[in-house]
């Protein structure tokens, strides 16, 4: 199944938040090779978090794929691949934040990108699934730690 967010999104465990959820609605994507959702509301206890995306303080999630999917070139006379192009997919979250009390909002950008060797989509699907599972699991497991690192700078 393709990327298709269902609402609400259950948030990862974050110290100080209780049962965070995020209501999302389909939004207009920036181009034909992406899908976008806007956060329209929050649930649970999340003191100080904006309740919805606005024009001046966006809160969007954009999933994208390559505009043109790259394919494998032919093997050479020695039956070897000389180049294996990468197809880059990704997820971008934009979130308006206040850099200093009383100042104009600035937009944070959180990115995850996935560069998959052309051909692996047919020749090695199991390892693509394994890599995604591990990656998403690690993000989920470390959700609070990532937030703490972004706040304190301590890795």
Secondary structure, 3 states (H helix, E strand, C coil): CCCCCCCCEECCCCCCCEEEEEEEEEECCCCCCEEEEEEEEEEEECCCCCCCCCCCCCEEEEEECCCCCCCCCCCCCCCCCCCCCEEEEEEEEEEEEECCCCCCEEEEEEEEEEEEECCHHHHCHHHHHHHHHHHHHHHHHCHHHHHHHHHHCCC
